[in-house]
Amino acid sequence: MPLDADSIVDQRRLRRKLTRWRVLAVVIALVAVGGGAFAFLGRGGSNVSSLTTSGFIARVTISGIIQGNTDRVEALERLAKSQAKGVIVHIDSPGGTTAGSEQLHNALRQVAQAKPTVIVVDGLAASGGYIAALAADHIVAQKTSLVGSIGVLFQYPNFTELMKTVGVKVEEIKSSPLKAAPNSFEPTSPEARAAIEALVRDSYDWFKGMVGDRRKLDGAALDRVADGRVFTGRQSVDLRLIDEIGDEKTAVAWLATKGIEEKTPVRDWQLKDRFSDLSFLHLGMAALLDSMGLKSLAQRFAGAGALQTLDRLNLDGLLALWHPLSRD
């Protein structure tokens, strides 16, 4: 039977109350989860904010593809001004963009100029990863770690023959022959190839010069390590790309030669937002919002991690990157 006016008004009031309670529940949940996360991160030394009044050795971790990252730069600037007595930087990276690697190198140099800093190569410090490692005055690697790949890469696909096969031609109007060159849809002209080679050569000379300056190499010794190859940790000692074989304990022992007691606690120094690695928070809040009938908001909340993943795959510009699986 049709509802009368009073019943309709009562239903609308009930829906409004229910919505208010849902919003209040979400707010309470956010506060509770946030407080719990801060408490979790504040335990066990994972966050060094509580240690700024006492001495410690800061542990920094650099892993994966290296790109420009202002948050990381700011975190390293804070580290340079902190109460840390020394810094251990763990690196496990195949490199990334030359600009991002240069930015990271400069930020680590500021840290190294402020306090004793040592690099530990966990598995790989190649190309841009080695650019970052060059920021410290002492480099330690395991015997089977891979180090080097001193060089610069510029790659682009060419679909010319494929497009001929399918009968597709891309028309273009541009201001000059070298605008937007090279182009994946047409053969690379000698002029375009020469322009790209000049970019690669200039960046390579910059990289090679940095290695020579930081590792005190020149002439044949520098040429021997700068042909793009990677070397094992054992080889790298003889080639002077690293200083000694070892791990974090070795790094702590080196810091002891700089006046830092070996018993000084080693604490992680976060290079990004405390919540950026807590993917379970995204999933948990998405489930909570969905259970409250706020499906669209839940989908947006759960998608934050996916957007960050896609962003990591977007590498623009010249690369200082070691990726042997892409080669025949």
C-alpha positions as CSV (number, residue, x, y, z in Angstrom):
1,M,0.0,0.0,0.0
2,P,1.3,3.6,-0.7
3,L,3.1,5.3,2.1
4,D,1.6,8.4,3.7
5,A,3.5,11.7,4.1
6,D,4.4,11.0,7.7
7,S,6.0,7.6,6.8
8,I,8.0,9.2,4.1
9,V,9.3,11.9,6.4
10,D,10.2,9.3,9.1
11,Q,12.1,7.3,6.5
12,R,14.1,10.3,5.4
13,R,15.0,11.2,9.0
14,L,16.1,7.6,9.6
15,R,18.3,7.7,6.5
16,R,19.9,11.0,7.6
17,K,20.6,9.6,11.1
18,L,22.1,6.4,9.6
19,T,24.4,8.4,7.3
20,R,25.6,10.6,10.2
21,W,26.4,7.5,12.2
22,R,28.3,6.0,9.3
23,V,30.4,9.1,8.9
24,L,31.1,9.2,12.6
25,A,32.1,5.5,12.6
26,V,34.5,6.2,9.7
27,V,36.1,9.1,11.6
28,I,36.5,7.0,14.7
29,A,38.0,4.2,12.7
30,L,40.4,6.5,11.0
31,V,41.6,8.0,14.3
32,A,41.9,4.5,15.9
33,V,43.9,3.1,12.9
34,G,46.1,6.1,12.7
35,G,46.8,6.1,16.4
36,G,47.6,2.4,16.3
37,A,49.9,2.8,13.3
38,F,51.8,5.6,15.0
39,A,52.2,3.4,18.1
40,F,53.3,0.5,15.9
41,L,55.9,2.6,14.1
42,G,57.1,4.1,17.2
43,R,58.1,0.7,18.7
44,G,61.3,-1.2,18.1
45,G,63.4,1.6,16.7
46,S,61.7,1.7,13.3
47,N,61.2,5.4,13.7
48,V,64.1,7.5,15.0
49,S,62.2,10.6,16.1
50,S,62.3,9.5,19.7
51,L,66.1,9.1,19.4
52,T,67.0,12.7,18.4
53,T,68.3,13.4,21.9
54,S,70.6,10.4,22.0
55,G,73.4,9.0,19.8
56,F,72.6,6.4,17.2
57,I,73.8,5.2,13.8
58,A,71.1,5.7,11.1
59,R,70.4,2.9,8.7
60,V,69.1,4.1,5.3
61,T,67.8,1.7,2.6
62,I,67.9,2.4,-1.1
63,S,66.3,-0.3,-3.2
64,G,64.6,-0.8,-6.6
65,I,64.4,1.6,-9.5
66,I,65.8,5.1,-8.7
67,Q,63.8,8.1,-9.8
68,G,63.5,11.7,-8.7
69,N,62.0,11.9,-5.2
70,T,61.8,15.2,-3.3
71,D,60.4,13.4,-0.2
72,R,63.6,11.3,-0.1
73,V,65.8,14.4,-0.5
74,E,64.0,16.2,2.4
75,A,64.4,13.1,4.6
76,L,68.1,13.0,3.9
77,E,68.4,16.7,4.6
78,R,66.8,16.0,8.0
79,L,69.2,13.2,8.6
80,A,72.2,15.4,7.9
81,K,71.0,17.8,10.6
82,S,70.0,15.0,13.1
83,Q,71.7,13.7,16.2
84,A,72.9,10.6,14.3
85,K,76.6,9.9,14.9
86,G,77.0,8.0,11.6
87,V,75.1,6.6,8.7
88,I,75.0,3.2,7.0
89,V,73.3,3.2,3.5
90,H,72.2,-0.2,2.2
91,I,71.9,-0.2,-1.6
92,D,70.2,-2.9,-3.7
93,S,69.4,-1.2,-7.0
94,P,69.9,-1.7,-10.8
95,G,69.8,2.1,-11.2
96,G,67.2,4.2,-12.9
97,T,67.1,7.7,-14.5
98,T,70.3,9.7,-14.6
99,A,68.5,12.7,-13.2
100,G,67.1,10.8,-10.3
101,S,70.4,9.1,-9.6
102,E,72.2,12.4,-9.6
103,Q,69.6,13.9,-7.2
104,L,70.1,11.0,-4.8
105,H,73.9,11.2,-5.1
106,N,73.8,14.9,-4.2
107,A,71.5,14.3,-1.2
108,L,73.7,11.5,0.1
109,R,76.8,13.7,-0.4
110,Q,75.3,16.3,1.9
111,V,74.8,13.6,4.5
112,A,78.4,12.3,4.0
113,Q,79.8,15.8,4.4
114,A,77.9,16.2,7.7
115,K,78.7,12.8,9.4
116,P,80.6,9.6,8.6
117,T,78.7,7.6,6.0
118,V,79.4,4.1,4.6
119,I,77.7,2.3,1.8
120,V,76.8,-1.4,2.0
121,V,76.0,-3.1,-1.3
122,D,73.5,-5.8,-0.4
123,G,73.0,-7.4,-3.8
124,L,73.4,-4.9,-6.6
125,A,74.7,-1.4,-7.1
126,A,74.7,-1.0,-10.8
127,S,74.5,2.1,-13.0
128,G,72.4,4.7,-11.1
129,G,72.8,2.5,-8.0
130,Y,76.5,2.9,-8.2
131,I,76.1,6.6,-8.8
132,A,74.4,6.7,-5.4
133,A,77.1,4.5,-3.8
134,L,79.8,7.0,-5.0
135,A,78.4,9.6,-2.5
136,A,80.0,7.9,0.5
137,D,83.7,7.8,1.3
138,H,83.7,4.1,2.0
139,I,81.9,1.3,0.1
140,V,81.5,-2.2,1.4
141,A,80.0,-5.1,-0.6
142,Q,79.6,-8.9,-0.3
143,K,81.8,-11.2,-2.3
144,T,79.0,-12.0,-4.8
145,S,77.4,-8.6,-4.9
146,L,77.3,-7.0,-8.4
147,V,78.9,-3.5,-8.8
148,G,79.5,-1.2,-11.7
149,S,77.7,-1.0,-15.1
150,I,79.2,2.4,-15.6
151,G,77.4,3.7,-18.6
152,V,74.3,5.5,-19.9
153,L,71.4,4.0,-22.0
154,F,68.9,5.5,-24.4
155,Q,66.4,3.0,-25.9
156,Y,63.3,3.4,-28.0
157,P,61.3,1.0,-30.1
158,N,61.0,1.3,-33.9
159,F,57.7,0.1,-35.4
160,T,58.5,1.1,-39.0
161,E,58.5,-2.3,-40.6
162,L,55.4,-3.4,-38.6
163,M,53.5,-0.4,-39.7
164,K,54.4,-1.1,-43.3
165,T,53.0,-4.6,-42.8
166,V,49.6,-3.4,-41.5
167,G,49.5,-0.5,-43.9
168,V,49.6,2.4,-41.4
169,K,51.5,5.6,-41.8
170,V,51.8,8.4,-39.2
171,E,51.7,11.9,-40.7
172,E,53.3,14.8,-38.8
173,I,54.1,18.4,-39.1
174,K,57.0,19.7,-37.0
175,S,59.0,22.9,-36.7
176,S,62.4,21.3,-37.4
177,P,63.8,17.9,-38.5
178,L,65.1,17.1,-35.0
179,K,61.9,17.9,-33.1
180,A,60.5,14.8,-31.4
181,A,63.4,12.7,-32.8
182,P,63.9,9.9,-32.7
183,N,60.5,8.8,-33.7
184,S,59.3,5.2,-33.3
185,F,57.1,5.4,-36.4
186,E,59.9,6.3,-38.9
187,P,63.5,5.3,-39.6
188,T,66.0,7.2,-37.4
189,S,67.8,9.8,-39.5
190,P,71.6,10.2,-39.2
191,E,71.1,13.6,-37.7
192,A,68.7,12.3,-35.0
193,R,71.0,9.5,-34.2
194,A,74.0,11.8,-33.9
195,A,72.0,14.1,-31.6
196,I,71.0,11.2,-29.3
197,E,74.6,9.9,-29.3
198,A,75.8,13.3,-28.2
199,L,73.4,13.2,-25.2
200,V,74.5,9.7,-24.2
201,R,78.2,10.6,-24.6
202,D,77.9,13.7,-22.5
203,S,76.1,11.9,-19.7
204,Y,78.6,9.0,-19.9
205,D,81.5,11.4,-19.6
206,W,79.8,12.9,-16.5
207,F,79.3,9.5,-15.0
208,K,82.9,8.3,-15.8
209,G,84.3,11.6,-14.5
210,M,82.4,11.1,-11.2
211,V,83.9,7.6,-10.8
212,G,87.4,8.8,-11.5
213,D,87.0,11.7,-9.0
214,R,85.4,9.7,-6.2
215,R,87.4,6.5,-6.6
216,K,90.7,8.1,-7.5
217,L,90.9,6.3,-10.9
218,D,92.3,7.6,-14.2
219,G,93.8,6.4,-17.4
220,A,93.7,2.7,-18.1
221,A,92.4,1.9,-14.6
222,L,89.3,4.0,-15.2
223,D,88.8,2.7,-18.7
224,R,89.0,-0.9,-17.4
225,V,85.9,-0.4,-15.2
226,A,83.9,2.0,-17.4
227,D,83.0,-0.2,-20.3
228,G,79.5,-1.0,-19.0
229,R,80.2,-4.3,-17.3
230,V,79.3,-5.3,-13.8
231,F,81.8,-6.9,-11.5
232,T,81.5,-9.1,-8.4
233,G,82.4,-7.7,-5.0
234,R,85.7,-9.6,-5.1
235,Q,86.6,-8.2,-8.5
236,S,85.6,-4.7,-7.4
237,V,88.1,-4.6,-4.5
238,D,91.0,-5.1,-6.9
239,L,89.5,-2.6,-9.4
240,R,89.0,-0.1,-6.5
241,L,85.3,0.3,-7.2
242,I,84.7,-0.6,-3.6
243,D,86.9,-0.6,-0.5
244,E,86.4,-3.9,1.2
245,I,84.3,-7.1,1.4
246,G,81.7,-7.3,4.2
247,D,78.3,-6.4,5.5
248,E,76.7,-4.1,8.0
249,K,79.0,-5.4,10.8
250,T,81.9,-4.4,8.6
251,A,80.4,-1.0,8.1
252,V,80.0,-0.5,11.8
253,A,83.6,-1.5,12.3
254,W,84.6,1.2,9.8
255,L,82.5,3.8,11.6
256,A,84.4,2.8,14.8
257,T,87.6,4.1,13.1
258,K,85.9,7.4,12.8
259,G,85.3,7.6,16.6
260,I,81.9,6.0,16.8
261,E,81.6,3.2,19.4
262,E,80.7,-0.2,17.9
263,K,78.0,-0.6,20.6
264,T,76.1,2.4,19.3
265,P,72.6,1.3,18.3
266,V,71.7,1.1,14.6
267,R,68.2,2.5,13.8
268,D,66.3,2.7,10.6
269,W,65.8,6.2,9.2
270,Q,62.6,6.4,7.1
271,L,63.0,8.0,3.7
272,K,59.3,8.3,3.0
273,D,56.0,8.9,4.7
274,R,55.4,6.5,7.6
275,F,52.1,5.2,6.0
276,S,53.4,4.7,2.5
277,D,54.5,1.1,3.2
278,L,51.4,0.1,5.2
279,S,49.4,-1.3,2.4
280,F,47.3,-3.2,4.9
281,L,45.8,0.1,6.0
282,H,44.6,0.8,2.5
283,L,42.9,-2.6,2.3
284,G,41.5,-2.5,5.9
285,M,40.0,1.0,5.4
286,A,38.6,-0.1,2.0
287,A,36.9,-3.1,3.6
288,L,35.5,-0.9,6.4
289,L,34.1,1.8,4.0
290,D,32.6,-0.9,1.8
291,S,30.9,-2.5,4.8
292,M,29.3,0.8,5.6
293,G,27.8,1.2,2.2
294,L,30.4,3.7,0.9
295,K,31.6,1.5,-2.0
296,S,32.8,4.3,-4.3
297,L,35.0,5.8,-1.6
298,A,36.3,2.3,-0.7
299,Q,37.3,1.7,-4.4
300,R,39.2,5.0,-4.5
301,F,40.9,4.3,-1.2
302,A,42.1,0.8,-2.3
303,G,43.3,2.2,-5.6
304,A,46.0,4.4,-4.1
305,G,48.6,1.7,-4.0
306,A,47.9,0.7,-7.7
307,L,48.5,4.3,-8.8
308,Q,51.8,4.4,-7.0
309,T,52.8,1.1,-8.7
310,L,52.0,2.5,-12.1
311,D,54.0,5.6,-11.4
312,R,57.1,3.5,-10.6
313,L,56.9,2.1,-14.2
314,N,57.1,5.5,-15.8
315,L,60.8,6.2,-16.6
316,D,61.5,9.3,-18.7
317,G,64.8,10.6,-19.9
318,L,68.3,9.0,-20.1
319,L,68.7,5.9,-18.0
320,A,71.6,4.7,-15.9
321,L,70.1,1.2,-15.6
322,W,71.3,-2.3,-15.7
323,H,68.8,-4.7,-17.1
324,P,70.5,-7.8,-18.7
325,L,67.2,-9.7,-19.2
326,S,66.2,-7.2,-21.9
327,R,69.2,-8.2,-24.1
328,D,69.6,-11.2,-26.4
